[in-house]
């Protein structure tokens, strides 16, 4: 399953972003991002942050501009191909972890 997901990662990320962007809810709902049986009651999920990560943007800036969920999609970052895009996602996720928890990832 992981190997197959790796080969279709770009498609999965694009579809996940579309699902979040097109859902009419504001904070995340069972249709777009809630995890069934989540032991934390889905309390840590962040629709704005998730969409920012999927679109390759900074999470902090996206939280300030939550209205982006109701507007047209931001242009996707250009250049570098899938490998560079994965690297940008990792860097954004690591920066978000540092911002939230003040710790270095890994």
ZAVO-671646 format. One record per residue: chain; z, y, x of N, C-alpha, C in turn. Coordinates in steps of 0.2 Angstrom, whole numbers, plus 2048, in hexadecimal, padded with zeros to 3 digits. Layout:
! residues N
['A',[Z,Y,X],[Z,Y,X],[Z,Y,X]]
...
//
This chain:
! residues 106
['A',[800,7FA,804],[800,800,800],[800,806,804]]
['A',[804,806,80A],[805,80C,80E],[7FE,80D,811]]
['A',[7FB,808,814],[7F4,809,817],[7EF,80C,813]]
['A',[7EF,809,80C],[7EA,80C,808],[7EC,813,806]]
['A',[7F2,815,805],[7F4,81C,804],[7F2,820,809]]
['A',[7F3,81E,810],[7F1,822,815],[7E9,824,815]]
['A',[7E5,820,813],[7DE,821,813],[7DC,825,80D]]
['A',[7E0,826,808],[7DE,82A,802],[7E3,830,801]]
['A',[7E7,832,807],[7EC,836,807],[7EA,83D,804]]
['A',[7E4,840,806],[7E2,846,804],[7E1,846,7FD]]
['A',[7DE,841,7FA],[7DD,841,7F3],[7E3,841,7EF]]
['A',[7E8,83D,7F1],[7EF,83C,7EE],[7F2,843,7EE]]
['A',[7F2,847,7F4],[7F5,84D,7F4],[7F1,852,7F0]]
['A',[7EB,852,7EF],[7E7,857,7EB],[7E9,855,7E4]]
['A',[7E9,84F,7E2],[7EB,84D,7DB],[7F2,84F,7D9]]
['A',[7F7,84E,7DE],[7FD,850,7DC],[7FE,858,7DB]]
['A',[7FB,85B,7E0],[7FB,863,7DF],[7F8,865,7D8]]
['A',[7F2,862,7D6],[7EF,863,7D0],[7F4,862,7CA]]
['A',[7F7,85C,7CA],[7FC,85A,7C5],[802,85F,7C5]]
['A',[804,861,7CA],[80A,866,7CA],[807,86D,7C7]]
['A',[801,86F,7CA],[7FF,876,7C8],[7FD,876,7C1]]
['A',[7FA,871,7BE],[7F8,871,7B7],[7FD,870,7B2]]
['A',[803,86D,7B4],[808,86C,7AF],[80B,872,7AD]]
['A',[80C,873,7A6],[80E,879,7A3],[816,87B,7A4]]
['A',[819,876,7A7],[821,877,7A8],[822,87C,7AE]]
['A',[828,87E,7AE],[829,883,7B4],[82D,880,7B9]]
['A',[831,87B,7B8],[836,878,7BD],[835,871,7BF]]
['A',[830,86E,7BC],[82F,867,7BD],[831,863,7B7]]
['A',[82D,85E,7B5],[82F,85A,7AF],[82D,853,7B0]]
['A',[82F,84F,7AB],[82D,847,7AC],[825,846,7AD]]
['A',[821,84B,7AA],[81A,84A,7AB],[817,84C,7B2]]
['A',[81B,850,7B5],[818,852,7BC],[81C,850,7C2]]
['A',[822,850,7C2],[826,84E,7C8],[82C,84B,7C8]]
['A',[82F,84A,7C2],[835,846,7C2],[835,83F,7C4]]
['A',[83A,83C,7C7],[83A,835,7C9],[83E,831,7C5]]
['A',[83C,82C,7C1],[840,828,7BD],[845,825,7C1]]
['A',[84B,825,7BE],[851,822,7C2],[854,825,7C8]]
['A',[852,82B,7C9],[854,82F,7CF],[85C,830,7CE]]
['A',[85F,82D,7D3],[867,82D,7D3],[86A,834,7D3]]
['A',[866,839,7D5],[868,840,7D5],[866,844,7CF]]
['A',[863,841,7CA],[861,844,7C4],[85B,849,7C5]]
['A',[857,848,7CA],[851,84C,7CC],[854,853,7CD]]
['A',[85A,854,7CF],[85C,85B,7D0],[859,85E,7D6]]
['A',[857,85B,7DB],[855,85E,7E2],[84D,85F,7E1]]
['A',[84A,85D,7DC],[843,85E,7DC],[841,865,7DB]]
['A',[83C,868,7DE],[83A,86F,7DE],[832,86F,7DD]]
['A',[830,871,7D7],[829,871,7D5],[826,876,7D9]]
['A',[828,87C,7DA],[825,881,7DE],[825,87F,7E5]]
['A',[82A,87C,7E8],[82A,87A,7EF],[825,874,7F0]]
['A',[825,870,7EB],[820,86A,7EC],[819,86C,7EC]]
['A',[818,871,7E7],[811,873,7E7],[80F,877,7ED]]
['A',[814,87B,7F0],[812,87E,7F6],[811,87A,7FC]]
['A',[815,874,7FC],[814,86F,801],[80D,86C,801]]
['A',[80B,86A,7FA],[805,867,7F9],[7FF,86B,7FB]]
['A',[800,872,7FA],[7FA,877,7FB],[7FA,879,802]]
['A',[7FF,877,806],[7FF,879,80D],[802,880,80E]]
['A',[806,882,80A],[809,889,80A],[811,889,80C]]
['A',[813,88E,80E],[81B,88E,80F],[81F,88E,809]]
['A',[824,88A,809],[828,889,803],[82C,88F,801]]
['A',[82F,892,806],[833,898,805],[82F,89E,801]]
['A',[829,89F,804],[825,8A4,800],[823,8A2,7F9]]
['A',[822,89C,7F8],[820,899,7F2],[825,89A,7ED]]
['A',[82B,899,7EF],[831,89A,7EA],[832,8A1,7E8]]
['A',[830,8A6,7EC],[830,8AD,7EB],[82B,8AF,7E5]]
['A',[825,8AB,7E6],[81F,8AD,7E1],[81E,8A7,7DD]]
['A',[823,8A5,7D9],[822,89F,7D4],[81D,8A0,7CF]]
['A',[81B,8A6,7CE],[815,8A7,7C9],[80F,8A4,7CB]]
['A',[80E,8A2,7D2],[808,89F,7D4],[807,898,7D0]]
['A',[80C,895,7CD],[80B,88F,7C9],[807,891,7C2]]
['A',[807,897,7C0],[803,898,7BA],[7FC,89B,7BB]]
['A',[7FB,89D,7C2],[7F5,8A1,7C4],[7F0,89C,7C6]]
['A',[7EA,89E,7C9],[7E5,89A,7CC],[7E8,897,7D2]]
['A',[7E6,891,7D4],[7E8,88E,7DB],[7E6,892,7E1]]
['A',[7EA,892,7E5],[7E9,896,7EC],[7E4,892,7F0]]
['A',[7E0,895,7F4],[7DB,892,7F7],[7DE,88D,7FC]]
['A',[7DB,887,7FE],[7DE,883,802],[7DD,885,809]]
['A',[7E2,883,80E],[7E1,885,815],[7DA,882,817]]
['A',[7D7,885,81C],[7D1,883,81E],[7D1,880,825]]
['A',[7CC,87C,827],[7CC,87A,82E],[7D0,874,830]]
['A',[7CE,871,835],[7D3,86C,838],[7D2,865,835]]
['A',[7D0,864,82F],[7CF,85D,82C],[7D6,85A,82A]]
['A',[7D6,854,828],[7DC,851,825],[7E1,850,82A]]
['A',[7E0,84F,830],[7E5,84E,835],[7E9,854,836]]
['A',[7E5,85A,837],[7E9,860,838],[7EC,862,831]]
['A',[7EA,861,82C],[7ED,862,825],[7F4,85F,825]]
['A',[7F4,858,827],[7FA,854,827],[7FF,857,82B]]
['A',[7FD,85A,831],[801,85D,836],[804,863,833]]
['A',[800,867,82F],[803,86D,82C],[808,86C,827]]
['A',[807,866,823],[80B,864,81E],[812,862,821]]
['A',[812,85F,827],[818,85C,82A],[81C,863,82D]]
['A',[818,867,82F],[81B,86D,832],[81E,871,82C]]
['A',[81B,872,827],[81E,875,821],[824,872,81E]]
['A',[824,86B,81E],[82A,867,81C],[82F,868,820]]
['A',[82E,868,827],[833,869,82C],[837,86F,82B]]
['A',[832,875,82B],[835,87B,82A],[839,87C,824]]
['A',[837,879,81E],[83B,879,818],[842,876,819]]
['A',[842,870,81D],[848,86D,81E],[84D,871,822]]
['A',[84A,874,827],[84E,879,82B],[851,87F,827]]
['A',[84D,881,822],[84F,887,81E],[854,885,819]]
['A',[853,87F,816],[858,87D,811],[85F,87A,815]]
['A',[85E,877,81A],[864,873,81D],[866,876,824]]
['A',[863,87A,827],[864,87D,82D],[864,877,833]]
['A',[861,872,832],[861,86C,837],[85A,86B,839]]
['A',[859,868,83F],[853,866,842],[851,860,83F]]
['A',[84B,85F,83C],[849,858,839],[848,853,83F]]
['A',[849,84D,83D],[849,847,841],[84E,847,846]]
//
